[in-house]
Amino acid sequence: MKRNAVIAALTAVAVIGGGAAAVAVSSGDDAPATASPADRVSLVSGQESTAPADRDDDQDAKDDDRDNQRDAKDDDRDDRRDDAKDDQDDQDDQRDDKGAAADPGNVTVAQAIAAALNHTSGTVLSADLDDDGDRRWEVEVATGGSTVHEIEVDSTTGKVVRTETDRDEDDAAAELKAVQGAKVSARDAAAAVDATVTSVEFDDGHWEVEAGEADWTVPLDTPRASREG
């Protein structure tokens, strides 16, 4: 009877505690319960409260990993786009740099020199294709002493479009004297280079000729071009 009373009392406590307590009874009167109702309720409550938090932490970590992967891919994509744009810009710059030299128009350097001398008789010291928007040949013709005429020739039509006279140009007299006594003229020097010439000028006792990205020198006594560098 005493054991039955104890069991009934513990059962009532278990029911009151929401069924959360488990009771074990042995054949003896002093058999202990596995846990008090309060302890059992506390243990179950603790498990229920920490499990959702752990799941949230795991989900946050996965979200962070996905975000990092997305950011890395975006950075790689941006870097590739930037590299491609830089390469394109470099190519455009190279085309711009070589555009004027590669396309002198319909008029060659020899034709520009002929047009300038037809306009103003003298000795040609230089002929250079201007690489700005005008696209004109600039031909320097010395007519005596320190007087030099800069004659601009349209690179498409071959017509003289502008002239300017400098009557006190430095070193013009010495250059004129050297070129007048030379066997090779500016036109001869340009013809000695087997390429599209964009500039020829007298400098330091010889002719300097530019054709594309190459520089050439031609002596005053023979039309033989030597590439510089």
Secondary structure, 3 states (H helix, E strand, C coil): CHHHHHHHHHHHHHHHCCCCCCCCCCCCCCCCCCCCHHHHHHHHHHHHHHHHHHHHHHHHHHHHHHHHHHHHHHHHHHHHHHHHHHHHHHHHHHHHHHHHHHCCCCCCHHHHHHHHHHHCCCEEEEEEECCCCCCEEEEEEEEECCEEEEEEEECCCCCEEEEEEECCCCCHHHHHHHHHCCCCCHHHHHHCCCCCEEEEEEECCEEEEEECCEEEEECCCCCCCEECC
